[in-house]
């Protein structure tokens, strides 16, 4: 049986590939206008998801985060990726919206909460 972290890392790789494909296809049909937010949205699931959970899969099941830590972190990465796509689409369309800043704040906050829960769990763990 594969470690949970390895399975999640693979899912993040798929999400990063889909995000990159979405950015490239959207840019191809945007009449020569492009957005770095749209093209680089794949970095969040790649570095924040696949790389992190790939390292956790190498460390073993003891290093795997608690359920709520994982959930908050995954929600944060999803919000950052979605926010990057939305901001990029609006840039390509030629408009701006100050509401897209909330994606960054909320996504970062959710990811930080997940990391904080993970850190507290690792620091308070006894010599299991």
VENJO-V817360 format. One record per backbone hydrogen bond with DSSP energy under -1.0 kcal/mol. CO is the residue of the C=O (numbers start at 1). NH is the residue of the N-H. If there is no record, write none. Layout:
co: (CO,CO)
nh: (NH,NH)
This chain:
co: (3,4,5,6,7,8,9,10,11,12,13,14,15,16,17,18,19,20,21,22,23,24,25,27,30,35,36,40,42,43,44,45,46,49,50,51,52,53,54,55,61,66,67,68,69,70,71,72,73,74,75,76,77,78,79,80,81,82,83,84,85,86,87,88,89,90,90,97,98,99,101,102,103,104,105,106,107,108,109,110,111,112,113,114,115,116,117,118,119,120,126)
nh: (7,8,9,10,11,12,13,14,15,16,17,18,19,20,21,22,23,24,25,26,27,28,29,30,33,39,40,43,46,47,48,50,51,53,54,55,56,57,58,59,64,70,71,72,73,74,75,76,77,78,79,80,81,82,83,84,85,86,87,88,89,90,91,92,93,94,95,100,101,102,105,106,107,108,109,110,111,112,113,114,115,116,117,118,119,120,121,122,123,124,128)
